[in-house]
Structure formats: structure tokens, C-alpha cells
């Protein structure tokens, strides 16, 4: 694929690097950070030691985490690709 002044494969390398960076960002965002709490942040029930050891940085008990996981994710409603169809709505 022609890339102007770039060497062969540079465009694909840039795409792969962008994908790798985004995946790393998402993994880091999903992982709990900091010290685990001994008691749940929502219901104040004790969090079992095995759960705290398995998930560093855990803040919720199993029941509260399951309730949170069942909630629908909020959607921004913005089409970041900026297609013409999205601009007409």
C-alpha cells in the first residue's frame, strides 16, 4: 500500500500500535486500583479475604458488584465517526 514518504508497512504498524495502545488503556481502566476495602463501599458488608486477594483494589461485595453489572451501561449518544447519517438526526 502506498504511503507517500513512509516505508512499506508503516501504515499497518501505526494501526497495530493504535489498537495495542487502546487495548492496554481499556485493560488498565477495567482493573481495580489501590488497596482493597475490608467492607463494601455500598452496603458496608464485609468483603471476604479471598475476594480481596483475588481482585486487588476491590471496593464492592459480590452482591453489590452483581447488581452493578446488571445495570445497563450509559450511552453517550454521540457517533464519534461523524458520519453524515448521525449529523442528520
C-alpha positions as CSV (number, residue, x, y, z in Angstrom):
1,X,0.0,0.0,0.0
2,X,1.4,3.4,-1.0
3,X,2.0,5.7,1.9
4,X,3.7,8.7,0.3
5,X,7.1,9.2,2.0
6,X,6.6,6.3,4.5
7,X,8.3,3.0,4.1
8,X,6.4,-0.1,3.3
9,X,4.3,-1.4,6.2
10,X,4.5,1.8,8.2
11,X,0.7,2.4,8.0
12,X,-0.1,-1.1,9.2
13,X,2.4,-0.7,12.0
14,X,0.7,2.5,13.1
15,X,-2.7,0.9,13.0
16,X,-1.5,-2.1,15.1
17,X,0.2,0.3,17.6
18,X,-3.0,2.3,18.0
19,X,-5.0,-0.9,18.6
20,X,-2.5,-2.1,21.1
21,X,-2.5,1.2,23.0
22,X,-6.3,1.3,23.1
23,X,-6.5,-2.3,24.4
24,X,-3.9,-1.6,27.1
25,X,-5.9,1.5,28.1
26,X,-9.1,-0.4,28.4
27,X,-7.5,-3.2,30.4
28,X,-6.0,-0.7,32.8
29,X,-9.3,1.1,33.2
30,X,-11.2,-2.1,33.9
31,X,-8.7,-3.3,36.6
32,X,-9.4,-2.0,40.1
33,X,-6.6,0.1,41.5
34,X,-5.4,0.8,45.0
35,X,-6.0,-1.0,48.2
36,X,-8.9,-3.4,48.7
37,X,-11.6,-2.3,51.1
38,X,-12.4,-4.6,54.1
39,X,-16.1,-3.5,53.9
40,X,-18.3,-2.9,50.8
41,X,-18.4,0.7,49.7
42,X,-22.2,0.5,49.0
43,X,-23.7,-1.8,51.7
44,X,-21.0,-1.9,54.3
45,X,-21.0,-5.7,54.4
46,X,-17.6,-7.4,55.0
47,X,-15.7,-8.3,51.8
48,X,-14.2,-11.9,52.1
49,X,-10.5,-12.1,52.3
50,X,-10.3,-14.5,49.4
51,X,-12.2,-11.9,47.2
52,X,-9.8,-9.2,48.3
53,X,-6.8,-11.4,47.5
54,X,-8.2,-12.5,44.1
55,X,-9.1,-8.9,42.9
56,X,-6.6,-6.3,44.2
57,X,-8.4,-3.0,44.7
58,X,-11.9,-4.4,45.1
59,X,-14.4,-2.0,46.6
60,X,-17.7,-3.9,46.4
61,X,-19.0,-7.2,47.8
62,X,-20.2,-9.9,45.4
63,X,-23.9,-9.0,45.7
64,X,-23.3,-5.2,45.0
65,X,-21.0,-6.0,42.2
66,X,-23.5,-8.3,40.5
67,X,-26.2,-5.6,40.9
68,X,-23.9,-3.0,39.3
69,X,-23.0,-5.4,36.4
70,X,-26.8,-5.9,35.7
71,X,-27.4,-2.2,35.2
72,X,-27.5,-1.1,31.6
73,X,-24.4,0.9,30.6
74,X,-25.0,4.6,29.9
75,X,-24.5,5.6,26.3
76,X,-23.4,9.0,25.2
77,X,-25.4,9.0,22.0
78,X,-22.5,10.6,20.1
79,X,-21.3,9.0,16.9
80,X,-17.6,9.6,17.1
81,X,-17.1,8.6,13.5
82,X,-19.0,11.7,12.4
83,X,-21.0,10.1,9.6
84,X,-23.4,12.2,7.7
85,X,-26.3,10.0,8.9
86,X,-25.5,10.8,12.5
87,X,-25.4,14.5,11.7
88,X,-28.9,14.4,10.3
89,X,-30.5,13.1,13.4
